[in-house]
Amino acid sequence: MTLQRLWDLMRAQDAYLRSPFFPVLFSLTVYLGFCLPFVVLDLVSSKVALLRKYRIQQKSQVSWAMMWSCLAQSLFNHVVYIFPLTVLHWYWRPVSYPSQAPGLFRLVWDILACLLLFDFQYFVWHLLHHKVPWLYKTFHKVHHKYTSTFALTAEYSGAWETLSLGFFAAVNPLLLGCHPMTEMLFFVLNIWLSVEDHSGYDFPWSTHRLVPFGLYGGAPHHDLHHLKFKSNYAPYFTHWDKLFGTLHSD
């Protein structure tokens, strides 16, 4: 019943949901909203020892210039590439919202399935873009400009990387037949995990500490990838890196 009430509330905003502007504004707003707390932390942690101790690379400094460079790149990608494609998608696939919300079990199962599928796709894509020199130099090198991660580096990438990884995230709910509500919640979760992965902070409540048995790598896992380049290719979970022998810890 709680999901149904939430879904009814969302459907009441039908005019906004059906707008071709909604997907871009939704993803950009969620992304910047998740980045904002970490931006504040980056600005004050150098002066507050209590916060600084949670920084993974404690000697690194995040400047306004670095933040603006990442933000400008993200805004550029959204305006020049993502927005035109979402408008085309809006014309090609009109939005249809069912009256019934998904069941809780189905919602959780579908989100997990989308996340695991994206994790596999990203691992293969990422591994190839590190093992094939041309792919790395042409496309992925941009994302590795900063060896010490901070939240806004999550979407600091070129057009190919932005669009190809965005395609995986967008197509997986369609392939799995997910409810529109599930699709939106998966997008929110995926953006949060990506921002947290690049945050550069390891808190006692970080996601990787809440998932048992080391199944989830989290920010330390991905920060080490940016520092060392040759390990930890999966974005979230650790099983693919374990299987291929590319899992490393500091």
Phi, psi and omega in degrees: 000323178296317177297321180295319178295319178296318180294319178297322178295320179292318180293337177293341177264037188304319182299322179285319182296328182273356180288141177293345178279339189300311184302318181290314180296323179297307183294320181291319179294315179297316181299309182292326177296321178287328181287328189306312180300323180287328175298315178299316178300317180298325183284330185254343187295331180294341181254351183238107184298327180299324178276323185299328184293342179270355177287129184294310174257091192291340180273353182281150178235140178249118183261165175301321181297319178296317179297315182295322178301316180291317181296317180298319179296318180295315179297320178300313180297319181293318184284315188277325186248307188291316183299311178302322180291323178291327176294317176299318179295323179299320178286323184285322184230088180303142183287135177228124183244116178292158182284332184266138175282158176287156173291155183298315181297316180296321180297311181295317180298315182292321178297316178297319179297316178298319182293318179293321179294316178297320179300319178292314181299315180296319180301311180298312180302314184293316180299315179298320183284353171258329184275335178259108186306320181297319179295319180295310184293324184280323190239312194270343184300328180304316184293340182260021178300324182252121179277345173247118187281151167215161196309317185288351175284351181303322181245024175274094183202167178280180185297315183299314181295316180300314185285321183290317178288326175295326177295316178302312182296325183281325186277335184299315176299328177291316180298325183266002177065042184282151173294147179305325178295318177298318180301314181294319180292325175296318178301315180298313180297317182297319178294317179300313182296323178294316179295315180297320178303324183263003187294329183083010181239145177236095181265161177299336181258011179299152187304319184294338178276343180270339179266123187284168170064019178066024182287340184237128186279314178072198186300317178299321179300312185278328177298321178295326176298316180293331181280320187255336175075334191246031179201169173056063184275335179289142184286325189234294185277168187250354190292325181289321177294324176296316182296322183264005177071025181249013179273126177223150175232155185288000000 
